[in-house]
Amino acid sequence: MAAAYKTSDFLSAKLAKWACALKYEHLSPQAIHAAKLFWYDSVGCALGGSQQEDAKILLAHYMEMAGVSTLKPQASSLKPSTLFVSGFKTNPVDAGFLNAHMIRAMDYNDIYWKADPAHPSDIIAAPLALCEYKGLSGRDLILATVIAYEMEQRLVEFGLPGIREYGWHHATLTAFAAPIACARVLGLTPDQMVQAIGISAARTFSPGAVTAGKLTNMKNTVDPWAARMGAESALLAARGFSGPEHMLDGKEGLYHIFSHVHYKGEPARFDTDIMLDKLPTKPADHYRILDCGMKSFPIEALSHAPLTAMLKCVKENAIKPAEVAEIKVEVIARAADILGDPHKYRPDSKETADHSLPYCMAVGLIDGMVTPLQFKEERVLDKSLIPVMDKVKVVANDEFEALFPKFQPSQVTITTTSGKSFTKRVDVPKGDPRDPMTPEEIGIKFTALGKAVIGEAKCKQAGNWIMTLDKHDSVSGLFDLTTA
């Protein structure tokens, strides 16, 4: 008869033990600064995201569910957590979800891509809502933010080769990271945190269909929903609600169910050491948040390097759009599969367009830039772009595979109508930790997204507030500055 497992034997218990012991004083100055920068970037993304149609639909739905029939901010009998822009107050679970969706809505927020892609800032609105709900400080939020990034980034590395290759979306992994960050905000015990992980993950396994082929509103919603489950699961665990402690490495947990899946003839597997090795516990340690990047374009992450290469090639060689006969784009295989499948040549929505390499390259060539304006409905549906998209040829380069994920190599060759060819290669897109966005560049992005929403003066004030997050005893001041 097999020996019974103890809770402490499971991976979730080991992660909970680490997260519960970590304190703000253990964080490195670099990790604290990085958390502020990611909040600066994320709130800017939320301001722009609040204007997207799907964000407006969700806001109207949740206000109606709360018994509010208009879009005017009103008092609520629920514990108040606040939404960006509208100022609507609701419970922390719904507030965390809706704010997370605003951060995510434009696909303009941060990016971490190793074995799988991830956007750790999809999580952090949930601990923000709980911090407001509990009256906690900016330091509490920074600690939860660093924990969220540490867990999410390790989770997307520990699948070999990665759950994306198995046909699953990374929200499946966010469901394990979000409850850890949220439970830490609530001050749960390690055992309660283990229960929160089990509750959350039991509800949130997301198939890759949400980012394959034709894309819908769910593309930018599944990860915020996983963050929502993290908040709700932590609150339930605090009340004594239980969840399976073996959701990662126990019977019929993540490891078990994926062991039946094969990729290139090999069974799926997970490297537990990646989750546990050198977990930071003191200021001198390395925190994963320092390895995460930001986006300088509001598009899918693997489009950044080829778009950067094309724009540089056009500028350096003074190529006019009318002179272009073909744009050959060489990328890694997964980028070609995600961004260049047949449906991406005829995008009919923002969600498909910002994951369409042919569209991004075509509109970038014609407009000379790719900003949120290039994803307005009238521009996405502009039929004059179709002949330009058809000039884009997306090709998988096998040699690039060996360089990924350390580098994101992309090579663009533009052939002109006169028969001349010009080539440009980019290995590290702007926003990568090796070519990071500065606070000033984040401020420009923030103002570009938020100026029409809250005004230029508030954009500046909000940026200053975020960059002094560790000095604030309450997070409520952030909403005073981000309410239209």
Summary of the structure (lengths in Angstrom):
residues: 484
radius of gyration: 22.2
end to end distance: 63.9
largest distance: 77.3
contacts: 1777
relative contact order: 0.14
helix: 56%
strand: 10%
